[in-house]
Amino acid sequence: MLSIIICSTSRKISNFLQENIEATCGVEYETIVIDNSESKYSIFAAYNLGVRRSKFPFLCFAHEDIAFRSSNWGIQLIEHMKLNHVGIIGVAGTHYLTRSIGQWGDSGINSVNYIQNTKQKNRPEALFNNYTNTNNPLAEVVCLDGFWFAMPKEIFSRISFDEMNFGGFHCYDMDICMQVRSIGYKAFICFDILIEHFSHGHFGPDWEFNANKWFLKWRSNLPQSSISLSPKKEFYMNWGLFSKSLLKNCRLPISTKGHRRIQLSLILKFRFFPYFFSPHTWRILLWYFLKYPKLMKYSQPS
């Protein structure tokens, strides 16, 4: 009934995770481990390979540093995915994607239901926020975090992880969610499945590179929203993230690949003219430049 696809840095997943899945899943399942110990695959290619190898009608994509804390979570998951409009389900997501190059949760209009932990600190923190205040076990979002999500296999007859345009291990979650919505399905966060995650995300130059590509691919479809916002709130939310991105590019030197210069040009070129000409934008930039004049100097790309 359920194919669990994991891209692993080893030939097999840990005994801890295998035993955890066995004890909690509650339905017939198979574990498909994509051996990426030699870094042969991007996460996009690895997950596509897992889809091709799968034999069950429901697919679960998971990082290998998680643990399931709900009993019979597979039963609940399959019940949710049998609903006609469900295209993808996760446990952390946002209800609003802005017109900006950034992380999925930058808007702050997010719903989450998981336990965050790190092996180094061993301090589990339960993270829960139901932005919509719904009593339903599902809440619609527009984008999900990729450490765990599930999809009906039939949807992959129309879409796939975009290994042609992306490499590496970033933005696969944002891209597949946009693909799901583009063909008429919806994304949801579920509140009746609890997962513990043992690491945090890393957002370096490789992430920036894929984030720029993602923005170029989907800019005409932004913003995305699963809730109703007033025009004023929507404007100031987009303006705030525009200013944040602009200041980030003014503050940090250009990397050797020119990632920040590319990002700045994209911000200024696409769909940001209302925010660029806002007096609020220039006020905050003037304050920044007066206070930190040395940070206006860029390093030159090689």
Secondary structure, DSSP 8 states (H G I E B T S, - for coil): -EEEEEEESSSS--HHHHHHHHHH--S-EEEEEEE-TT----HHHHHHHHHHH--SSEEEEE-SSEEE-STTHHHHHHHHHTSTTEEEEESEEESEE-SSSS-TTTTS-EEEEEEE--TTT---EEEEE-TT--SSSEEEESEE-TTEEEEEGGGGGT----TTT--TTSSHHHHHHHHHHHTT-EEEEESS--EEE------SHHHHHHHHHHHHHHGGG-SEESS---HHHHHHHHHHHHHHHHHHHHHS---TT-HHHHHHHHHHHSS-HHHHT-HHHHHHHHHHHHH-GGGG------
